């Protein structure tokens, strides 16, 4: 099967597809999903960074003779 067969041979069919894609993007759905993904990734990175800092502080306190973490 030829890949070009997926699109209509008429110019109007292809333009309708392009208009549909622009409408999806313009509706804010795609932008909203991208922002949600970015925010989710940022929150995960902050949680992981905080966990690493907490563990490192506990190890440093233990190494210098502070209170045992358990």
N, C-alpha and C positions, 0 to 999 in steps of 0.2 A: 504494500500500500504506500502510495506517495504521501509524504507529510503535507504537501500542499492541498491534498484532498480534504483535510480537516477544515479548511476555510472555504467559504463559498468562492466560486470563480468570479462572481460579480463583485464589483468594487463596493457596492452597498452593504453586502454581508460583512465584509471586513471592517468597514467603517462603523457598522452597528456594534461589532465586538469591541472596537476601540472606544466608542462612546460608552459602552457598558462598563469597561474597565475604569475609565475616567470617572464615571458616576460612582462606582464603588469607592474609589480613592477619595473623591470629593465629599462623599457622605460622612467621612470621618471614621468609618468603621476600621479601615486599615490603619489609619493613624492612631486611633485609640488602642488597637491591639498591639501596635509597635511600642507605644508608650507604656502599656501595661507590662509588656515583656521587659522593657528597659528598667522600669521601676522594680519589678520582681527580682531581676538580676542584681540591682543595686542593693536591695534589702538583704538578699542572701550574702552578698559580699561583705556587708557591714556586720552581719551576724557571725560570719566565719572569722572576720578580723577581730571582733570583740572576744570570741572564744579563744583565739590564739593569744591575745594579750593577757587574758585571765590566767591561762595555763602557764605562760611565761613568767608572770608575776609570782604565781605560786611556786614555781621551780626556783626562782631567784631567792624568794624568802626562805625556802627550805635550804638552799645552798649556803646562805650566809648565817645559818643557825637560828633562824626564826622558828615560829610555831610550825609544827608538823601539819600538813594539809588534811590529815585524816583524824 
